[in-house]
Every structure is written in C-alpha cells, then in structure tokens.
Amino acid sequence: MTVHPLTGRKAIITGAGKGIGRAMAHHFAKAGAELVLVARSAGDLEKVAAEISAAGGKAHYIPADMGSVDQIAAMVEQAAGAMGGIDIVVSNAAAYGDGPIAELSLEQWNEAQRVNVVGTLALLQAAYPHLSANPASNVLIISSIRGLSGTPGTGAYGASKAALNHLTRTLAVEWGPAGVRVNALLPGPVLTPQMEIAVQNPKIGEKYRHCAPLADWTHPDDIAEPALFLVSGAARRITGQLLVVDGGLVAINQDCLVLA
C-alpha cells in the first residue's frame, strides 16, 4: 500500500515556476498535498500546475510579486479560500542583487532585502492565522549557505539569507507554542535553469561541479526530497533547524564562488 505523507495537507509554495520550487511542487503533490503555486510568471505556473494535474495531483496557481506586501496578503487569502485553509508554507522566491559591495547600488541591495526578507516576513505574517488554526502546521524557508559566511560578489543576497536564518529560529521559538514548526533548508549551488546559464563557461562549470566533497551537481530534486521530509509528519519534533544541503561545502569551509 502506497503511503502519501502529505494527504490532506494544504500548501503554498512561492517561486514555484522553475527550479527548486517546481521540484518541490511535484514532490509535494505526489505525496498527496493540495497546492497553491506562486510566482510572477503566470505562464510558468500554468505549466507546472498542468504537469501536476496530468500526474493526478491538485494544484492551483496565483501569480504574485513577492516584493509586494499588498499582493502577498491578497494571495494568501485567495489561497486559503481556494484550498479551505493553509497548513504548510514554503517561502522559496528570491532576488539576488549580485556585485561587490563597494560597487553595489542601494537599489540592488534593497531589492534583495525587499523580496527575500520583507517578502518572506509578509508571507508568513499573513499566513500565521491560518497556520495557527491547523494542528501540525509548519513553515519551510529556502535559505542558502551564502547566509553562513562571506562570499565575494553576493553580499546583498548573503545578507538577506543570513536574516532568514535568524528569522527561522526566532519564529520557531515564537510560534512553537501555537504548534507551528519553522525550519530552513540551506542549499549550496544547485543546477537550476538560472545556474545553467551562469556556468556556461566550461571552466567555471567544471569548478562548480567538482568543488564539493560529494562531487557532481546538486539538482532541484536533491533539495525537494529533504524539503518533503521537513514539512511531513516524520519531522514533527524538528523545528528551528537550518538543514544544509550542499554536498559538503560548508564542512570544508569552502564555497564554489570563491574557488571560481
């Protein structure tokens, strides 16, 4: 008999149109969850929702800009109405703002914080009344190993992820009494469509591929599978944790971007 660990669960996944978000959507739907998929591109969301529907799952989609507090609040209420509640929220949408700090504009810095930090906070604040009303609800924040140490050229992004790491542990403490778990996943380099563009230079691509102790690429499914564990009942006593999924880069205190 097949066990579906998310049967009856109702989840929002942001940044669900591509890469890690798309992979999580497929894994969660296969595990029995009903989903609301969120991203800016309606076309990407429609495609992912159709894939899930064709595989026998159930997915709604709501285009929204995760840098807009008003759009986030409206999306959460629309999602709750569509599914009849919310008991899982995955904050995965991200902006980057790459560049050396000395050359980074305040606009670039603020964009990364607006989407990654303020957008996540607005999402979780809007969802909290729904989460706290449902037993065994939980939040998963997709952070990054960039939030653990300094990495040249990614200061705005790294600072935003460090803030998310702190937010994860603070919310775990504040929301635990209401029965809401809060955890974060910290990927290293992942071979998403965006990364494929970034590593088209063969030398850089090979450096990224082989710089971790567990050589070869981390793929979106490699993030989606531990994500599924953390939002499931199997992780019912896990909260406030920052789970690194990076092939061992943090263990050797290295980063592919430094090595490149």
C-alpha positions in Angstrom: 0.0 0.0 0.0 1.4 3.4 -1.0 1.8 5.9 1.8 1.2 9.5 1.0 2.7 11.6 3.8 1.0 14.8 2.9 -2.5 13.6 2.2 -5.0 16.2 3.2 -2.3 18.9 3.6 -2.7 22.3 2.0 0.5 24.1 1.0 1.6 27.3 -0.6 4.9 27.2 -2.5 6.4 30.5 -3.7 8.9 30.7 -6.5 7.1 27.6 -7.9 7.5 28.2 -11.6 11.0 26.8 -12.1 14.0 25.1 -10.4 13.7 24.1 -6.8 10.2 25.4 -6.4 8.9 23.4 -9.4 10.6 20.3 -8.0 9.1 20.8 -4.5 5.7 21.2 -6.1 5.9 17.9 -7.9 7.2 16.0 -4.8 4.6 17.6 -2.5 1.7 16.8 -5.0 2.9 13.2 -5.4 2.9 13.0 -1.6 -0.8 13.9 -1.5 -0.8 17.7 -0.8 -3.1 20.2 -2.4 -1.0 23.1 -3.6 -1.2 26.8 -4.4 1.8 27.7 -6.7 3.0 31.3 -6.6 5.4 33.2 -8.8 5.4 36.3 -11.0 5.1 34.4 -14.3 1.6 33.1 -14.9 2.9 31.1 -17.8 5.4 29.1 -15.8 2.8 28.5 -13.0 0.2 27.3 -15.5 2.7 24.8 -17.0 3.7 23.4 -13.6 0.0 23.2 -12.5 -0.8 21.3 -15.7 2.1 18.8 -15.1 0.8 18.1 -11.6 -2.8 17.8 -12.8 -1.7 15.3 -15.5 0.0 13.2 -12.9 -3.1 13.1 -10.8 -2.3 15.9 -8.3 -4.2 19.0 -7.4 -2.6 22.5 -7.9 -4.0 26.0 -8.1 -1.8 28.9 -9.1 -1.8 32.6 -8.3 0.6 35.0 -10.0 2.1 37.4 -7.4 5.1 39.6 -6.9 6.8 38.5 -3.7 8.2 42.0 -3.4 4.7 43.5 -3.0 3.2 43.3 0.5 -0.3 44.0 -0.9 -0.1 41.3 -3.5 1.2 38.8 -0.9 -1.6 39.5 1.5 -4.2 39.1 -1.3 -2.6 35.9 -2.5 -2.6 34.3 1.0 -6.3 35.0 1.4 -7.1 33.7 -2.1 -5.0 30.6 -1.4 -6.8 29.9 1.8 -10.2 30.3 0.1 -9.2 28.0 -2.8 -7.9 25.2 -0.5 -10.1 25.7 2.5 -7.1 26.5 4.7 -3.3 26.5 4.8 -1.1 24.3 6.9 2.2 24.4 5.0 4.0 27.5 3.7 7.2 27.2 1.7 9.0 30.5 1.1 11.3 30.0 -1.9 11.1 33.1 -4.1 14.4 35.0 -4.3 16.1 38.0 -5.7 19.9 38.3 -6.0 21.5 41.8 -6.4 24.9 40.4 -7.1 28.1 42.5 -7.2 30.9 43.7 -5.0 29.6 45.7 -2.0 31.7 48.8 -2.9 30.0 48.9 -6.3 26.5 47.8 -5.3 23.8 50.4 -5.6 21.3 50.8 -2.8 18.6 49.9 -5.2 20.2 46.5 -5.8 20.7 45.9 -2.1 17.2 46.9 -1.3 15.7 44.7 -4.0 17.3 41.6 -2.5 16.1 42.5 1.0 12.6 43.5 -0.3 11.9 40.2 -1.9 13.9 37.8 0.2 13.4 39.2 3.7 10.4 41.6 3.7 8.5 39.3 1.2 9.1 36.3 3.4 8.1 38.1 6.5 4.9 39.5 4.9 4.0 36.0 3.6 4.4 34.3 7.0 2.6 37.1 8.9 -0.3 36.8 6.5 -0.4 33.0 6.7 0.0 32.8 10.5 -3.7 33.0 11.4 -4.3 30.0 9.1 -1.3 28.1 10.2 -2.0 28.5 13.9 -5.6 27.3 13.3 -4.4 24.0 12.0 -2.7 21.2 14.0 0.8 20.2 12.8 1.2 23.2 10.6 4.7 24.3 9.5 6.8 26.7 7.6 9.9 25.9 5.4 12.2 28.8 4.4 14.6 28.2 1.5 17.7 30.0 2.6 21.3 29.4 1.4 24.8 28.6 2.5 25.5 32.1 1.4 23.9 33.2 4.6 26.5 31.4 6.7 29.7 33.2 5.7 31.0 36.0 3.4 31.2 35.2 -0.3 32.6 37.8 -2.8 30.1 39.3 -5.1 27.0 38.0 -3.3 26.8 40.4 -0.3 23.2 41.6 -0.7 21.9 38.0 -1.3 24.0 36.6 1.5 22.9 39.2 4.0 19.3 38.5 3.1 19.8 34.8 3.7 21.5 35.4 7.0 18.4 37.4 8.0 16.2 34.4 7.0 18.3 32.0 9.1 17.8 34.2 12.1 14.1 34.6 11.3 13.7 30.8 11.1 15.0 30.3 14.7 13.1 33.3 16.1 9.8 32.2 14.6 10.4 28.6 15.7 10.6 29.9 19.3 7.7 32.4 19.0 5.3 30.1 17.0 6.1 26.8 18.7 3.6 27.3 21.5 0.9 27.6 18.8 2.0 24.2 17.3 3.7 25.7 14.2 7.1 24.4 13.3 9.6 26.6 11.3 12.7 25.2 9.6 15.0 26.3 6.8 16.9 24.5 4.0 20.3 25.9 3.0 21.3 24.7 -0.4 24.7 25.1 -1.9 25.0 25.6 -5.7 22.1 23.9 -7.4 21.8 23.2 -11.1 18.7 25.2 -11.8 17.9 26.8 -15.2 19.4 30.0 -13.9 22.5 28.3 -12.8 22.8 26.6 -16.1 23.1 30.0 -17.7 25.6 31.2 -15.1 28.0 28.3 -15.6 28.1 28.1 -19.4 31.8 28.9 -19.2 33.2 25.3 -19.2 36.0 26.1 -16.7 33.6 27.6 -14.2 31.0 24.9 -14.8 33.6 22.1 -14.1 34.9 24.0 -11.0 31.4 24.2 -9.6 30.7 20.6 -10.4 33.7 19.2 -8.6 34.4 21.6 -5.7 32.3 19.8 -3.0 33.4 16.7 -1.2 30.5 14.9 -2.8 31.4 15.7 -6.4 28.9 16.5 -9.1 25.9 18.8 -9.1 23.1 19.2 -6.6 19.9 19.1 -8.5 16.5 20.5 -7.6 15.2 17.1 -6.7 18.0 16.8 -4.2 16.5 19.8 -2.4 12.9 18.8 -2.8 13.3 15.5 -1.1 14.6 16.8 2.2 12.0 19.6 1.9 9.3 17.0 1.8 10.7 15.3 4.9 10.8 18.6 6.8 7.2 19.5 6.1 5.9 16.0 6.8 4.8 14.3 10.0 8.1 12.5 10.1 9.7 15.7 11.2 7.1 16.5 13.8 9.7 17.2 16.5 12.0 19.2 14.3 11.8 23.0 14.5 14.2 25.9 14.4 16.7 23.9 12.3 18.9 25.1 9.4 19.5 22.0 7.2 22.4 22.4 4.9 22.2 20.5 1.5 25.5 21.3 -0.2 27.5 18.2 -0.9 29.8 19.1 2.0 31.0 22.6 1.1 30.3 24.0 4.5 32.1 21.1 6.1 35.3 22.1 4.4 34.7 25.8 4.9 34.8 26.4 1.1 32.5 28.0 -1.4 32.5 27.3 -5.2 32.2 31.0 -5.9 35.5 31.7 -4.0 37.2 28.8 -5.8 35.9 30.0 -9.2 
